Every structure is written in structure tokens, then in C-alpha cells.
Amino acid sequence: MAHHHDHIHEHRQPQVGQALLLGILLNLAFVLVEAGAGFWQSSLALLSDAGHNLFDVASLALAWLAFRLAKVKPSDSYTYGYRKTTILVALLNGVILLIAIGGIGFEAVRRLWHPEPLQGGVIAIVAGIGIVINGFTAMLFIRDKDKDLNLKGAYLHMAADALVSLGVVIAGVLIIFTQWYWLDPIISFLIMIVILVSTWGLLKDSLRLSLDGVPKEVDMDQVRQAALDTKGILDIHHVHVWAMSTTQNALTAHLVVSPKTNLAQTEGIKAVLRDKLEKMHIGHSTFELETQEEACEAKNCPQEEIISPAHIHTHHTHTHS
């Protein structure tokens, strides 16, 4: 089962790397075209969008770097390799998106007070190219966006950009016919809200994983129940689940088994539970086995001295008076 799971994972790896590289090259080319058109038309709309797109190229480059680093073999200094960089980059990407939102907002407010005459036609054409490039790049990541936070980040960046470009096209077309220059900042505000809503989830998820929080696709109650439903396991405690990277989760736990359990049986128990956990998005699990007596020592169960509720009650009223 584990082998099968890893095989799928490995099989998708090269395609993901290629998708990121293709996205970087396409978007870099578009930034150059858009900035050129912006300087030629002295259009602030195109120049600020080119700046925003440059941010995206940076975030795609970061995602690609994290993707490469995640493949680095573990060493004595970094026993997990550099898998965690994928989580840190996802967090950084969320922050970059927030900065971009701030930039768009600042620009939009300034423009509401000082609308500038714009050439609607050129703006609409260049932004139209943007929709195609951003839309195509977003589609590159749509298959894997729910399996990896960084690909989700890349997808959100690109989908948000396609929306920005669509907004700019609409504004450009309307400006040709109406000369309503204030449409430009109004559309920017709407786009900003859309980006903020989609980014918030990415930021929250990546922050949670950075703090070794339980990944949101893992349900701790289900994990405990799966262990308790496994033949031979009497109890489970000291359960820790965390993300090693944006695609791999790990678990450590203490399992309480009967003192009569022999070595072959414990191996079987562990294999059964590992298999169950794999279906729950936990690919790496480490168990420590202990008997009931050991578990009690660890928990300091008071065996001889059990205080009755009545005793506590009288003691309690006594201290009260």
C-alpha cells in the first residue's frame, strides 16, 4: 500500500516541476510585454498590473525552489531533508499576496480622488492577453491544487490575476464608450476583496503547518478511533500529528497492548494501523508500544489510594468554613 501511494506521488513530481517552470517563463514574458505597453501608453493601470504580475513570478519561483529543495535527501544535520521549506514558502506566498492587495488598494484609493484619462483600447487588449496567460497558468495547477499548499498558492495567484485582467478589460471597454475613468479603481477594489478572501485560507493553513499544527485534512478523533478499533490495541495516547512538508504528514503515538502480545503480533498490529492511517493522509507513522502496567506508570495512575467523592466533599466544606 505504502509503495503504491509513493509511486503516485513520484509519478506526479516531474509534471509539477515542469508546470511551475512553464508558468514562470510565460508570466515573465507577459510582464515584459505589459510593462513595455505601460511605458509606451504611460498607463499607470498597466504598469501597476505589471508590477503585480512580477510579484507572481517571484512567488512561482519560490514555489519551484521549495519543490526542488523538498527532494534534497535527508542528512545528519537535517534528518527530514528540507521538506519544511515548502511550508515556509507557502506562508511567504500568503504574505506576498497580502502585500500585493495592499498595493492595489493604495493605488485604487489614489485613483478614486484623481481619475486619469486612459486609452481604453490598448488597456483592454493587453489585459486580454493577461487573461489568456494567467488563465492558462492557473489551469496548469488545477489538478494538484488541493494536494499541495504551494500549488494552491500558485493557482490562487494566477486565478486572481486572470480576474484582475478581466476587470481591467471590462474597465477598458467601458472607458472607450463612457469615459468613466473612476471605473478603473472601483473594479480594483472588487478584485482586491476576491483576492483577500482566497488568500486568507492559504495564509491560515500555512501558518498552522508552520506551527506544527495538525493538518486540516486530518481528524484526530478519527485517528484515535482507528487505533482503538484495531484488534490488539487497548489504548492510544501521546498522539502527535504534524506536516513534514505541504504534501506529507507524520504521526507518533504510544499504543497500549496486552502484556501477552508477542513480537510477531505487535508487527501485525502496527502494519494494520499504518495502513488505516495512510488512508487518512498520514504517510509516516511511528509507534511506541507499551503494556497496561507501563502505561499506568507513565500516567501515574493512583491504584491504591482512590479518594471517594464524599471524602472530597466533606474536606471541601471543611476548608470552606
Stockholm file with secondary structure:
# STOCKHOLM 1.0

chainA/1-321         MAHHHDHIHEHRQPQVGQALLLGILLNLAFVLVEAGAGFWQSSLALLSDAGHNLFDVASLALAWLAFRLAKVKPSDSYTYGYRKTTILVALLNGVILLIAIGGIGFEAVRRLWHPEPLQGGVIAIVAGIGIVINGFTAMLFIRDKDKDLNLKGAYLHMAADALVSLGVVIAGVLIIFTQWYWLDPIISFLIMIVILVSTWGLLKDSLRLSLDGVPKEVDMDQVRQAALDTKGILDIHHVHVWAMSTTQNALTAHLVVSPKTNLAQTEGIKAVLRDKLEKMHIGHSTFELETQEEACEAKNCPQEEIISPAHIHTHHTHTHS
#=GR chainA/1-321 SS CHHHHHHHHHHHHHHHHHHHHHHHHHHHHHHHHHHHHHHHHTCHHHHHHHHHHHHHHHHHHHHHHHHHHTTSCCCSSCTTTTTTHHHHHHHHHHHHHHHHHHHHHHHHHHHHHSCCCCCHHHHHHHHHHHHHHHHHHHHHHTTTTTTCHHHHHHHHHHHHHHHHHHHHHHHHHHHHHHCCTTHHHHHHHHHHHHHHHHHHHHHHHHHHHHTTCCCTTCCHHHHHHHHHTSTTEEEEEEEEEEESSSSCEEEEEEEEECTTCCHHHHHHHHHHHHHHHHTTTCCEEEEEEEEHHHHHHHHTCCCSCCCCHHHHHHHHHHHHC
#=GC SS_cons         CHHHHHHHHHHHHHHHHHHHHHHHHHHHHHHHHHHHHHHHHTCHHHHHHHHHHHHHHHHHHHHHHHHHHTTSCCCSSCTTTTTTHHHHHHHHHHHHHHHHHHHHHHHHHHHHHSCCCCCHHHHHHHHHHHHHHHHHHHHHHTTTTTTCHHHHHHHHHHHHHHHHHHHHHHHHHHHHHHCCTTHHHHHHHHHHHHHHHHHHHHHHHHHHHHTTCCCTTCCHHHHHHHHHTSTTEEEEEEEEEEESSSSCEEEEEEEEECTTCCHHHHHHHHHHHHHHHHTTTCCEEEEEEEEHHHHHHHHTCCCSCCCCHHHHHHHHHHHHC
//
